[in-house]
């Protein structure tokens, strides 16, 4: 019995220094948490580098160094005081190496184009918040657009430790018929900015509850940097957005061809005496429509068809010498046959000249289009 008691006492005496060390370690841990600071964290880690508390202390140190205490709404409230009244912006707070910054992404401002996004940086110092740099980042083509505004929700997310601000905006033409939806992402830590867009026609109906509804195409094929995860996320979101209806390739090619023709021949219906034609790609739906069209007109050099397609009345010509399909004429399809001008028929006067016959109320008239010279005469 005496031997057993002596052995037990020896064990207790041996364990006493270890127990005391653990208690001191715990006391310092609790003291560090009561007044957290970089100095306190470093002091603990230096004294107990292998402590069971070390991982927690390291995480808290990283939070103090690199995780902002401000959410999106708080960041916006701070940024508002440094931006023009009524400015459209979204804000993201960021902390790096214990320095707090707020990045305000603006859609308007002096000298800012619709094809740019302005990023204003605010930095927190000893005297509080102060403006830093301003960067006008190139965004998405805004040709034909007149105004823009934020749509949908803003998101802050992280990939491999890097934080990103994701936002979306909608650009509109002056009459609202053309629209471009833009998804954009900014990463303050790496200063990366990128955007993907979906451009097309506004097809939103009054009965729909959607904030927008566009029939068109994305610019995915034109984008670089799709090896980056955050860029792929934006493109994937465009694909999944139910308010963005992608036009099939054959119709997209047709719409692009008609738009080009209209832009190149703005006075075709009024005063133009010479036109520009464009060659259609084989995959265009206009080529499909031409091949199945009835009532084609033939000359020794050309075959022509009058087609109503996708809201336009067009003339597609097959050039026998080159085997090309050409868009020779395009105008908005007649909606009221009693009030509006109606392109009623076409016929060849000779091998090169195509006569276009119109009705306009009780009046009839003709245009004559030379398919070789592309000269236009009116009678």
Buried (B, 14 or more C-beta within 10 A) or exposed (E): EEEEEEEEEEEEEEEEEEEEEEEEBEEBBEEBBEEBEEEBBEBBBEEBEEBEBBEEBEEBBEEBBBBBEBEBEBBBEBBEEBBEEEBBBBBBBBBBEEEBBBBBBBBBBEEBEBBBBBBBBBEBEEEEBEEBEEBBBEBBBBEBBEEBEBBBEBBBEEEEEBBBBBBBBBBBBEEEEBBBBBBBBBBBEEEBBBBBBBBBBBBBEEEEEEEBBBBBBBBBEEBEEEEBEBBBBBBEBBEEBEBBBBBEEBBBBBBBBBBBBBEEBEEBEEEBEEBBBBEBBEEBBBBBBBEEBEEBBEBEBBBBBBBEBBEBBBBBBBBEEEEEBBBBBBBEBBEEEEEEBBBBBBBBEEEBBBBBBBBBEEEEEBBBBBBEEBBBEEE
